[in-house]
Amino acid sequence: MALARNVGSIDKIVRFVVGGLLAAWGLLGAGLASTVGIVALVVGVVLIATGIINFCPLFKILGISSFRANS
């Protein structure tokens, strides 16, 4: 089963930047000893992963797509 792309180029860049910042803050700033740090790390990793695979399950559920195919 192939996943239909629903993450566009600008969305992907935003996911990488925000995900990287959250993951770094979760690891270094808040620390893994705190719940906030763990949540930040998990959210950051999920954002990066959805950027890599070009598919966001939440977008699919909500019927959203930021992907624009070249015509």
HTML snippet that shows the backbone in 3Dmol.js (N, CA, C, O; Angstrom):
<script src="https://3Dmol.org/build/3Dmol-min.js"></script>
<div id="view" style="width:600px;height:400px;position:relative"></div>
<script>
const pdb = `
ATOM      1  N   MET A   1       0.838  -1.177   0.000  1.00  0.00           N
ATOM      2  CA  MET A   1       0.000   0.000   0.000  1.00  0.00           C
ATOM      3  C   MET A   1       0.886   1.244   0.000  1.00  0.00           C
ATOM      4  O   MET A   1       1.628   1.480   0.953  1.00  0.00           O
ATOM      5  N   ALA A   2       0.810   2.019  -1.041  1.00  0.00           N
ATOM      6  CA  ALA A   2       1.595   3.251  -1.142  1.00  0.00           C
ATOM      7  C   ALA A   2       0.832   4.397  -0.481  1.00  0.00           C
ATOM      8  O   ALA A   2      -0.386   4.517  -0.611  1.00  0.00           O
ATOM      9  N   LEU A   3       1.577   5.220   0.219  1.00  0.00           N
ATOM     10  CA  LEU A   3       0.971   6.383   0.861  1.00  0.00           C
ATOM     11  C   LEU A   3       0.995   7.550  -0.113  1.00  0.00           C
ATOM     12  O   LEU A   3       2.032   7.852  -0.705  1.00  0.00           O
ATOM     13  N   ALA A   4      -0.139   8.201  -0.277  1.00  0.00           N
ATOM     14  CA  ALA A   4      -0.211   9.362  -1.159  1.00  0.00           C
ATOM     15  C   ALA A   4       0.463  10.539  -0.468  1.00  0.00           C
ATOM     16  O   ALA A   4       0.191  10.820   0.699  1.00  0.00           O
ATOM     17  N   ARG A   5       1.340  11.225  -1.187  1.00  0.00           N
ATOM     18  CA  ARG A   5       2.036  12.378  -0.610  1.00  0.00           C
ATOM     19  C   ARG A   5       1.029  13.455  -0.240  1.00  0.00           C
ATOM     20  O   ARG A   5       0.136  13.781  -1.022  1.00  0.00           O
ATOM     21  N   ASN A   6       1.181  14.003   0.956  1.00  0.00           N
ATOM     22  CA  ASN A   6       0.326  15.113   1.348  1.00  0.00           C
ATOM     23  C   ASN A   6       1.116  16.195   2.093  1.00  0.00           C
ATOM     24  O   ASN A   6       0.530  17.060   2.743  1.00  0.00           O
ATOM     25  N   VAL A   7       2.447  16.139   1.993  1.00  0.00           N
ATOM     26  CA  VAL A   7       3.319  17.139   2.607  1.00  0.00           C
ATOM     27  C   VAL A   7       4.116  17.811   1.489  1.00  0.00           C
ATOM     28  O   VAL A   7       4.904  17.165   0.798  1.00  0.00           O
ATOM     29  N   GLY A   8       3.899  19.112   1.322  1.00  0.00           N
ATOM     30  CA  GLY A   8       4.577  19.868   0.277  1.00  0.00           C
ATOM     31  C   GLY A   8       5.959  20.332   0.677  1.00  0.00           C
ATOM     32  O   GLY A   8       6.403  20.091   1.800  1.00  0.00           O
ATOM     33  N   SER A   9       6.643  21.001  -0.242  1.00  0.00           N
ATOM     34  CA  SER A   9       8.027  21.422  -0.057  1.00  0.00           C
ATOM     35  C   SER A   9       8.214  22.396   1.107  1.00  0.00           C
ATOM     36  O   SER A   9       9.090  22.196   1.949  1.00  0.00           O
ATOM     37  N   ILE A  10       7.404  23.436   1.157  1.00  0.00           N
ATOM     38  CA  ILE A  10       7.535  24.425   2.237  1.00  0.00           C
ATOM     39  C   ILE A  10       7.151  23.785   3.565  1.00  0.00           C
ATOM     40  O   ILE A  10       7.806  24.017   4.581  1.00  0.00           O
ATOM     41  N   ASP A  11       6.102  22.988   3.560  1.00  0.00           N
ATOM     42  CA  ASP A  11       5.671  22.279   4.760  1.00  0.00           C
ATOM     43  C   ASP A  11       6.795  21.361   5.264  1.00  0.00           C
ATOM     44  O   ASP A  11       7.029  21.259   6.468  1.00  0.00           O
ATOM     45  N   LYS A  12       7.471  20.710   4.347  1.00  0.00           N
ATOM     46  CA  LYS A  12       8.571  19.810   4.693  1.00  0.00           C
ATOM     47  C   LYS A  12       9.707  20.571   5.383  1.00  0.00           C
ATOM     48  O   LYS A  12      10.249  20.110   6.387  1.00  0.00           O
ATOM     49  N   ILE A  13      10.059  21.729   4.844  1.00  0.00           N
ATOM     50  CA  ILE A  13      11.129  22.545   5.436  1.00  0.00           C
ATOM     51  C   ILE A  13      10.732  22.978   6.845  1.00  0.00           C
ATOM     52  O   ILE A  13      11.542  22.912   7.770  1.00  0.00           O
ATOM     53  N   VAL A  14       9.492  23.418   7.004  1.00  0.00           N
ATOM     54  CA  VAL A  14       9.008  23.847   8.324  1.00  0.00           C
ATOM     55  C   VAL A  14       9.056  22.671   9.300  1.00  0.00           C
ATOM     56  O   VAL A  14       9.459  22.840  10.451  1.00  0.00           O
ATOM     57  N   ARG A  15       8.652  21.494   8.856  1.00  0.00           N
ATOM     58  CA  ARG A  15       8.680  20.303   9.714  1.00  0.00           C
ATOM     59  C   ARG A  15      10.109  19.974  10.156  1.00  0.00           C
ATOM     60  O   ARG A  15      10.335  19.636  11.318  1.00  0.00           O
ATOM     61  N   PHE A  16      11.072  20.072   9.234  1.00  0.00           N
ATOM     62  CA  PHE A  16      12.467  19.783   9.587  1.00  0.00           C
ATOM     63  C   PHE A  16      13.001  20.793  10.599  1.00  0.00           C
ATOM     64  O   PHE A  16      13.655  20.414  11.571  1.00  0.00           O
ATOM     65  N   VAL A  17      12.728  22.065  10.375  1.00  0.00           N
ATOM     66  CA  VAL A  17      13.245  23.108  11.273  1.00  0.00           C
ATOM     67  C   VAL A  17      12.594  23.004  12.652  1.00  0.00           C
ATOM     68  O   VAL A  17      13.290  22.934  13.665  1.00  0.00           O
ATOM     69  N   VAL A  18      11.269  22.995  12.692  1.00  0.00           N
ATOM     70  CA  VAL A  18      10.565  22.938  13.977  1.00  0.00           C
ATOM     71  C   VAL A  18      10.833  21.603  14.682  1.00  0.00           C
ATOM     72  O   VAL A  18      11.052  21.571  15.893  1.00  0.00           O
ATOM     73  N   GLY A  19      10.815  20.514  13.927  1.00  0.00           N
ATOM     74  CA  GLY A  19      11.090  19.201  14.508  1.00  0.00           C
ATOM     75  C   GLY A  19      12.493  19.111  15.076  1.00  0.00           C
ATOM     76  O   GLY A  19      12.694  18.561  16.158  1.00  0.00           O
ATOM     77  N   GLY A  20      13.464  19.648  14.351  1.00  0.00           N
ATOM     78  CA  GLY A  20      14.842  19.648  14.844  1.00  0.00           C
ATOM     79  C   GLY A  20      15.001  20.473  16.104  1.00  0.00           C
ATOM     80  O   GLY A  20      15.687  20.066  17.042  1.00  0.00           O
ATOM     81  N   LEU A  21      14.360  21.644  16.123  1.00  0.00           N
ATOM     82  CA  LEU A  21      14.429  22.498  17.311  1.00  0.00           C
ATOM     83  C   LEU A  21      13.767  21.828  18.517  1.00  0.00           C
ATOM     84  O   LEU A  21      14.311  21.851  19.622  1.00  0.00           O
ATOM     85  N   LEU A  22      12.595  21.232  18.302  1.00  0.00           N
ATOM     86  CA  LEU A  22      11.913  20.551  19.406  1.00  0.00           C
ATOM     87  C   LEU A  22      12.709  19.352  19.916  1.00  0.00           C
ATOM     88  O   LEU A  22      12.826  19.150  21.125  1.00  0.00           O
ATOM     89  N   ALA A  23      13.254  18.563  18.998  1.00  0.00           N
ATOM     90  CA  ALA A  23      14.042  17.394  19.403  1.00  0.00           C
ATOM     91  C   ALA A  23      15.286  17.822  20.171  1.00  0.00           C
ATOM     92  O   ALA A  23      15.623  17.222  21.192  1.00  0.00           O
ATOM     93  N   ALA A  24      15.966  18.849  19.688  1.00  0.00           N
ATOM     94  CA  ALA A  24      17.165  19.336  20.376  1.00  0.00           C
ATOM     95  C   ALA A  24      16.810  19.889  21.755  1.00  0.00           C
ATOM     96  O   ALA A  24      17.517  19.637  22.731  1.00  0.00           O
ATOM     97  N   TRP A  25      15.716  20.640  21.830  1.00  0.00           N
ATOM     98  CA  TRP A  25      15.299  21.195  23.111  1.00  0.00           C
ATOM     99  C   TRP A  25      14.895  20.070  24.075  1.00  0.00           C
ATOM    100  O   TRP A  25      15.187  20.128  25.269  1.00  0.00           O
ATOM    101  N   GLY A  26      14.225  19.053  23.539  1.00  0.00           N
ATOM    102  CA  GLY A  26      13.834  17.920  24.377  1.00  0.00           C
ATOM    103  C   GLY A  26      15.028  17.173  24.927  1.00  0.00           C
ATOM    104  O   GLY A  26      15.008  16.716  26.070  1.00  0.00           O
ATOM    105  N   LEU A  27      16.078  17.044  24.115  1.00  0.00           N
ATOM    106  CA  LEU A  27      17.286  16.341  24.553  1.00  0.00           C
ATOM    107  C   LEU A  27      18.170  17.203  25.439  1.00  0.00           C
ATOM    108  O   LEU A  27      18.658  16.746  26.472  1.00  0.00           O
ATOM    109  N   LEU A  28      18.373  18.442  25.037  1.00  0.00           N
ATOM    110  CA  LEU A  28      19.362  19.284  25.701  1.00  0.00           C
ATOM    111  C   LEU A  28      18.773  20.288  26.682  1.00  0.00           C
ATOM    112  O   LEU A  28      19.326  20.496  27.762  1.00  0.00           O
ATOM    113  N   GLY A  29      17.670  20.902  26.324  1.00  0.00           N
ATOM    114  CA  GLY A  29      17.108  21.972  27.143  1.00  0.00           C
ATOM    115  C   GLY A  29      16.256  21.454  28.281  1.00  0.00           C
ATOM    116  O   GLY A  29      16.609  21.605  29.451  1.00  0.00           O
ATOM    117  N   ALA A  30      15.135  20.842  27.939  1.00  0.00           N
ATOM    118  CA  ALA A  30      14.204  20.372  28.958  1.00  0.00           C
ATOM    119  C   ALA A  30      14.732  19.104  29.635  1.00  0.00           C
ATOM    120  O   ALA A  30      14.485  18.882  30.820  1.00  0.00           O
ATOM    121  N   GLY A  31      15.444  18.293  28.897  1.00  0.00           N
ATOM    122  CA  GLY A  31      16.002  17.061  29.454  1.00  0.00           C
ATOM    123  C   GLY A  31      15.012  15.919  29.425  1.00  0.00           C
ATOM    124  O   GLY A  31      13.803  16.118  29.541  1.00  0.00           O
ATOM    125  N   LEU A  32      15.545  14.712  29.266  1.00  0.00           N
ATOM    126  CA  LEU A  32      14.693  13.529  29.189  1.00  0.00           C
ATOM    127  C   LEU A  32      14.142  13.102  30.544  1.00  0.00           C
ATOM    128  O   LEU A  32      13.325  12.185  30.622  1.00  0.00           O
ATOM    129  N   ALA A  33      14.579  13.753  31.599  1.00  0.00           N
ATOM    130  CA  ALA A  33      14.052  13.435  32.925  1.00  0.00           C
ATOM    131  C   ALA A  33      12.678  14.063  33.136  1.00  0.00           C
ATOM    132  O   ALA A  33      11.956  13.682  34.058  1.00  0.00           O
ATOM    133  N   SER A  34      12.315  15.018  32.289  1.00  0.00           N
ATOM    134  CA  SER A  34      11.020  15.681  32.461  1.00  0.00           C
ATOM    135  C   SER A  34      10.029  15.220  31.390  1.00  0.00           C
ATOM    136  O   SER A  34      10.417  14.825  30.290  1.00  0.00           O
ATOM    137  N   THR A  35       8.770  15.278  31.730  1.00  0.00           N
ATOM    138  CA  THR A  35       7.708  14.917  30.787  1.00  0.00           C
ATOM    139  C   THR A  35       7.706  15.863  29.593  1.00  0.00           C
ATOM    140  O   THR A  35       7.511  15.436  28.454  1.00  0.00           O
ATOM    141  N   VAL A  36       7.919  17.125  29.854  1.00  0.00           N
ATOM    142  CA  VAL A  36       7.933  18.121  28.770  1.00  0.00           C
ATOM    143  C   VAL A  36       9.061  17.804  27.786  1.00  0.00           C
ATOM    144  O   VAL A  36       8.868  17.907  26.575  1.00  0.00           O
ATOM    145  N   GLY A  37      10.209  17.428  28.282  1.00  0.00           N
ATOM    146  CA  GLY A  37      11.335  17.082  27.422  1.00  0.00           C
ATOM    147  C   GLY A  37      11.041  15.882  26.546  1.00  0.00           C
ATOM    148  O   GLY A  37      11.375  15.872  25.362  1.00  0.00           O
ATOM    149  N   ILE A  38      10.414  14.870  27.126  1.00  0.00           N
ATOM    150  CA  ILE A  38      10.086  13.662  26.364  1.00  0.00           C
ATOM    151  C   ILE A  38       9.037  13.974  25.298  1.00  0.00           C
ATOM    152  O   ILE A  38       9.150  13.519  24.160  1.00  0.00           O
ATOM    153  N   VAL A  39       8.025  14.743  25.665  1.00  0.00           N
ATOM    154  CA  VAL A  39       6.981  15.117  24.701  1.00  0.00           C
ATOM    155  C   VAL A  39       7.588  15.938  23.561  1.00  0.00           C
ATOM    156  O   VAL A  39       7.267  15.704  22.396  1.00  0.00           O
ATOM    157  N   ALA A  40       8.456  16.892  23.881  1.00  0.00           N
ATOM    158  CA  ALA A  40       9.103  17.715  22.850  1.00  0.00           C
ATOM    159  C   ALA A  40       9.930  16.840  21.915  1.00  0.00           C
ATOM    160  O   ALA A  40       9.897  17.029  20.699  1.00  0.00           O
ATOM    161  N   LEU A  41      10.666  15.891  22.469  1.00  0.00           N
ATOM    162  CA  LEU A  41      11.476  14.987  21.648  1.00  0.00           C
ATOM    163  C   LEU A  41      10.602  14.148  20.726  1.00  0.00           C
ATOM    164  O   LEU A  41      10.900  14.018  19.538  1.00  0.00           O
ATOM    165  N   VAL A  42       9.537  13.582  21.257  1.00  0.00           N
ATOM    166  CA  VAL A  42       8.653  12.731  20.451  1.00  0.00           C
ATOM    167  C   VAL A  42       7.987  13.536  19.335  1.00  0.00           C
ATOM    168  O   VAL A  42       7.951  13.090  18.188  1.00  0.00           O
ATOM    169  N   VAL A  43       7.467  14.705  19.660  1.00  0.00           N
ATOM    170  CA  VAL A  43       6.825  15.546  18.647  1.00  0.00           C
ATOM    171  C   VAL A  43       7.841  15.951  17.581  1.00  0.00           C
ATOM    172  O   VAL A  43       7.528  15.940  16.391  1.00  0.00           O
ATOM    173  N   GLY A  44       9.047  16.305  17.998  1.00  0.00           N
ATOM    174  CA  GLY A  44      10.097  16.671  17.052  1.00  0.00           C
ATOM    175  C   GLY A  44      10.444  15.531  16.107  1.00  0.00           C
ATOM    176  O   GLY A  44      10.579  15.736  14.901  1.00  0.00           O
ATOM    177  N   VAL A  45      10.586  14.333  16.655  1.00  0.00           N
ATOM    178  CA  VAL A  45      10.913  13.165  15.827  1.00  0.00           C
ATOM    179  C   VAL A  45       9.773  12.848  14.863  1.00  0.00           C
ATOM    180  O   VAL A  45      10.018  12.498  13.708  1.00  0.00           O
ATOM    181  N   VAL A  46       8.536  12.966  15.325  1.00  0.00           N
ATOM    182  CA  VAL A  46       7.379  12.714  14.443  1.00  0.00           C
ATOM    183  C   VAL A  46       7.346  13.729  13.298  1.00  0.00           C
ATOM    184  O   VAL A  46       7.092  13.357  12.152  1.00  0.00           O
ATOM    185  N   LEU A  47       7.600  15.001  13.596  1.00  0.00           N
ATOM    186  CA  LEU A  47       7.625  16.022  12.541  1.00  0.00           C
ATOM    187  C   LEU A  47       8.709  15.726  11.515  1.00  0.00           C
ATOM    188  O   LEU A  47       8.473  15.835  10.311  1.00  0.00           O
ATOM    189  N   ILE A  48       9.888  15.357  11.981  1.00  0.00           N
ATOM    190  CA  ILE A  48      10.981  15.026  11.061  1.00  0.00           C
ATOM    191  C   ILE A  48      10.628  13.800  10.224  1.00  0.00           C
ATOM    192  O   ILE A  48      10.860  13.784   9.015  1.00  0.00           O
ATOM    193  N   ALA A  49      10.067  12.776  10.863  1.00  0.00           N
ATOM    194  CA  ALA A  49       9.700  11.551  10.142  1.00  0.00           C
ATOM    195  C   ALA A  49       8.643  11.817   9.076  1.00  0.00           C
ATOM    196  O   ALA A  49       8.750  11.303   7.962  1.00  0.00           O
ATOM    197  N   THR A  50       7.622  12.614   9.400  1.00  0.00           N
ATOM    198  CA  THR A  50       6.585  12.902   8.406  1.00  0.00           C
ATOM    199  C   THR A  50       7.148  13.751   7.265  1.00  0.00           C
ATOM    200  O   THR A  50       6.676  13.654   6.132  1.00  0.00           O
ATOM    201  N   GLY A  51       8.140  14.570   7.551  1.00  0.00           N
ATOM    202  CA  GLY A  51       8.806  15.324   6.488  1.00  0.00           C
ATOM    203  C   GLY A  51       9.602  14.415   5.564  1.00  0.00           C
ATOM    204  O   GLY A  51       9.635  14.624   4.351  1.00  0.00           O
ATOM    205  N   ILE A  52      10.243  13.405   6.143  1.00  0.00           N
ATOM    206  CA  ILE A  52      11.050  12.471   5.342  1.00  0.00           C
ATOM    207  C   ILE A  52      10.175  11.616   4.442  1.00  0.00           C
ATOM    208  O   ILE A  52      10.497  11.417   3.271  1.00  0.00           O
ATOM    209  N   ILE A  53       9.064  11.105   4.983  1.00  0.00           N
ATOM    210  CA  ILE A  53       8.231  10.194   4.184  1.00  0.00           C
ATOM    211  C   ILE A  53       7.173  10.929   3.364  1.00  0.00           C
ATOM    212  O   ILE A  53       6.424  10.301   2.614  1.00  0.00           O
ATOM    213  N   ASN A  54       7.105  12.261   3.501  1.00  0.00           N
ATOM    214  CA  ASN A  54       6.152  13.079   2.728  1.00  0.00           C
ATOM    215  C   ASN A  54       4.700  12.714   2.966  1.00  0.00           C
ATOM    216  O   ASN A  54       3.857  12.907   2.090  1.00  0.00           O
ATOM    217  N   PHE A  55       4.404  12.191   4.141  1.00  0.00           N
ATOM    218  CA  PHE A  55       3.036  11.799   4.460  1.00  0.00           C
ATOM    219  C   PHE A  55       2.757  12.112   5.923  1.00  0.00           C
ATOM    220  O   PHE A  55       3.550  11.778   6.803  1.00  0.00           O
ATOM    221  N   CYS A  56       1.612  12.761   6.175  1.00  0.00           N
ATOM    222  CA  CYS A  56       1.192  13.092   7.529  1.00  0.00           C
ATOM    223  C   CYS A  56      -0.168  12.439   7.785  1.00  0.00           C
ATOM    224  O   CYS A  56      -1.155  12.801   7.144  1.00  0.00           O
ATOM    225  N   PRO A  57      -0.232  11.484   8.713  1.00  0.00           N
ATOM    226  CA  PRO A  57      -1.513  10.824   8.992  1.00  0.00           C
ATOM    227  C   PRO A  57      -2.595  11.794   9.468  1.00  0.00           C
ATOM    228  O   PRO A  57      -3.767  11.617   9.136  1.00  0.00           O
ATOM    229  N   LEU A  58      -2.222  12.812  10.237  1.00  0.00           N
ATOM    230  CA  LEU A  58      -3.209  13.797  10.696  1.00  0.00           C
ATOM    231  C   LEU A  58      -3.792  14.573   9.515  1.00  0.00           C
ATOM    232  O   LEU A  58      -4.995  14.830   9.476  1.00  0.00           O
ATOM    233  N   PHE A  59      -2.947  14.947   8.554  1.00  0.00           N
ATOM    234  CA  PHE A  59      -3.434  15.604   7.342  1.00  0.00           C
ATOM    235  C   PHE A  59      -4.435  14.696   6.625  1.00  0.00           C
ATOM    236  O   PHE A  59      -5.468  15.165   6.146  1.00  0.00           O
ATOM    237  N   LYS A  60      -4.133  13.404   6.552  1.00  0.00           N
ATOM    238  CA  LYS A  60      -5.011  12.444   5.877  1.00  0.00           C
ATOM    239  C   LYS A  60      -6.371  12.403   6.558  1.00  0.00           C
ATOM    240  O   LYS A  60      -7.403  12.427   5.887  1.00  0.00           O
ATOM    241  N   ILE A  61      -6.379  12.340   7.887  1.00  0.00           N
ATOM    242  CA  ILE A  61      -7.630  12.294   8.645  1.00  0.00           C
ATOM    243  C   ILE A  61      -8.455  13.563   8.425  1.00  0.00           C
ATOM    244  O   ILE A  61      -9.677  13.507   8.289  1.00  0.00           O
ATOM    245  N   LEU A  62      -7.763  14.713   8.391  1.00  0.00           N
ATOM    246  CA  LEU A  62      -8.446  15.995   8.241  1.00  0.00           C
ATOM    247  C   LEU A  62      -8.720  16.370   6.783  1.00  0.00           C
ATOM    248  O   LEU A  62      -9.380  17.374   6.513  1.00  0.00           O
ATOM    249  N   GLY A  63      -8.212  15.562   5.838  1.00  0.00           N
ATOM    250  CA  GLY A  63      -8.433  15.837   4.421  1.00  0.00           C
ATOM    251  C   GLY A  63      -7.613  17.010   3.906  1.00  0.00           C
ATOM    252  O   GLY A  63      -8.024  17.694   2.968  1.00  0.00           O
ATOM    253  N   ILE A  64      -6.458  17.244   4.515  1.00  0.00           N
ATOM    254  CA  ILE A  64      -5.589  18.360   4.136  1.00  0.00           C
ATOM    255  C   ILE A  64      -4.419  17.839   3.313  1.00  0.00           C
ATOM    256  O   ILE A  64      -3.945  16.724   3.535  1.00  0.00           O
ATOM    257  N   SER A  65      -3.956  18.641   2.369  1.00  0.00           N
ATOM    258  CA  SER A  65      -2.737  18.326   1.627  1.00  0.00           C
ATOM    259  C   SER A  65      -2.035  19.619   1.263  1.00  0.00           C
ATOM    260  O   SER A  65      -2.645  20.525   0.695  1.00  0.00           O
ATOM    261  N   SER A  66      -0.752  19.708   1.587  1.00  0.00           N
ATOM    262  CA  SER A  66       0.037  20.866   1.179  1.00  0.00           C
ATOM    263  C   SER A  66       0.905  20.527  -0.030  1.00  0.00           C
ATOM    264  O   SER A  66       1.671  21.366  -0.504  1.00  0.00           O
ATOM    265  N   PHE A  67       0.786  19.303  -0.525  1.00  0.00           N
ATOM    266  CA  PHE A  67       1.548  18.833  -1.684  1.00  0.00           C
ATOM    267  C   PHE A  67       0.880  19.283  -2.973  1.00  0.00           C
ATOM    268  O   PHE A  67      -0.324  19.109  -3.162  1.00  0.00           O
ATOM    269  N   ARG A  68       1.679  19.862  -3.849  1.00  0.00           N
ATOM    270  CA  ARG A  68       1.184  20.267  -5.161  1.00  0.00           C
ATOM    271  C   ARG A  68       2.022  19.556  -6.217  1.00  0.00           C
ATOM    272  O   ARG A  68       3.221  19.809  -6.334  1.00  0.00           O
ATOM    273  N   ALA A  69       1.401  18.675  -6.979  1.00  0.00           N
ATOM    274  CA  ALA A  69       2.101  17.951  -8.041  1.00  0.00           C
ATOM    275  C   ALA A  69       2.426  18.894  -9.186  1.00  0.00           C
ATOM    276  O   ALA A  69       1.642  19.788  -9.505  1.00  0.00           O
ATOM    277  N   ASN A  70       3.582  18.694  -9.802  1.00  0.00           N
ATOM    278  CA  ASN A  70       3.943  19.492 -10.988  1.00  0.00           C
ATOM    279  C   ASN A  70       3.055  19.084 -12.151  1.00  0.00           C
ATOM    280  O   ASN A  70       2.956  17.902 -12.479  1.00  0.00           O
ATOM    281  N   SER A  71       2.424  20.040 -12.759  1.00  0.00           N
ATOM    282  CA  SER A  71       1.508  19.749 -13.874  1.00  0.00           C
ATOM    283  C   SER A  71       2.229  19.819 -15.188  1.00  0.00           C
ATOM    284  O   SER A  71       1.622  19.603 -16.237  1.00  0.00           O
TER     285      SER A  71
END
`;
const viewer = $3Dmol.createViewer("view");
viewer.addModel(pdb, "pdb");
viewer.setStyle({}, {cartoon: {color: "spectrum"}});
viewer.zoomTo();
viewer.render();
</script>
